[in-house]
Amino acid sequence: MAILKLKSETAAYPGKVVVKMGMMPRIPQPEMEGFGLHRYEWQGAHQGVQIYKIKWAGPEKELMSKGS
């Protein structure tokens, strides 16, 4: 029997849970993006999405762009 992992939890973000996107019947529009520092030019941009250099949560987060 296969075990399906529905969420992730990490000590790096206490109190936060990452829900696997495949669990949703429709994928919601992104609200923020992490790892913007490593973004490729060919990646599409989403209107109104905040882009963070690396982390999107926690005290170390650094905003690159507020979205347009």
Helices and strands as residue ranges (DSSP letters): E 7-8, E 18-19, G 21-23, E 32-33, G 36-38, E 50-52, E 63-65
